[in-house]
């Protein structure tokens, strides 16, 4: 069995935190993508309500 298969899966938050330490622009990208996701999820509720 390969060694990579024996490792525990890394959590996304740990990977993001490590990337943000190495590259400060990564934190900006994460914040923008989070804001965009929140905005688009809010549209999923607002747009159908306009047609009721």
Contact map, one row per residue, 1 for C-alpha under 8 A:
1110110000000000000000000000000000000000000000000000
1111110000000000000000000000000000000000000000000000
1111111000000000000000000000000000000000000000000000
0111111000000000000000000000000000000000000000000000
1111111000000000000000000000000000000000000000000000
1111111100000000000000000000000000000000000000000000
0011111110000000000000000000000000000000000000000000
0000011111000000000000000000000000000000000000000000
0000001111100000000000000000000000000000000000000000
0000000111110110000000000000000000000000000000000000
0000000011111110000000000000000000000000000000000000
0000000001111111000000000000000000000000000000000000
0000000000111111100000000000000000000000000000000000
0000000001111111110000000000000000000000000000000000
0000000001111111111000000000000000000000000000000000
0000000000011111111100000100000000000000000000000000
0000000000001111111110000000000000000000000000000000
0000000000000111111111000000000000000000000000000000
0000000000000011111111100100000000000000000000000000
0000000000000001111111111110000000000000000000000000
0000000000000000111111110000000000000000000000000000
0000000000000000011111110000000000000000000000000000
0000000000000000001111111110000000000000000000000000
0000000000000000000111111111000000000000000000000000
0000000000000000000100111111100000000000000000000000
0000000000000001001100111111110000000000000000000000
0000000000000000000100111111111000000000000000000000
0000000000000000000000011111111100000000000000000000
0000000000000000000000001111111110000000000000000000
0000000000000000000000000111111111000000000000000000
0000000000000000000000000011111111100000000000000000
0000000000000000000000000001111111110000000000000000
0000000000000000000000000000111111111000000000000000
0000000000000000000000000000011111111100000000000000
0000000000000000000000000000001111111110000000000000
0000000000000000000000000000000111111111000000000000
0000000000000000000000000000000011111111100000000000
0000000000000000000000000000000001111111110000000000
0000000000000000000000000000000000111111111000000000
0000000000000000000000000000000000011111111100000000
0000000000000000000000000000000000001111111110000000
0000000000000000000000000000000000000111111111000000
0000000000000000000000000000000000000011111111100000
0000000000000000000000000000000000000001111111110000
0000000000000000000000000000000000000000111111111000
0000000000000000000000000000000000000000011111111100
0000000000000000000000000000000000000000001111111110
0000000000000000000000000000000000000000000111111111
0000000000000000000000000000000000000000000011111111
0000000000000000000000000000000000000000000001111111
0000000000000000000000000000000000000000000000111111
0000000000000000000000000000000000000000000000011111
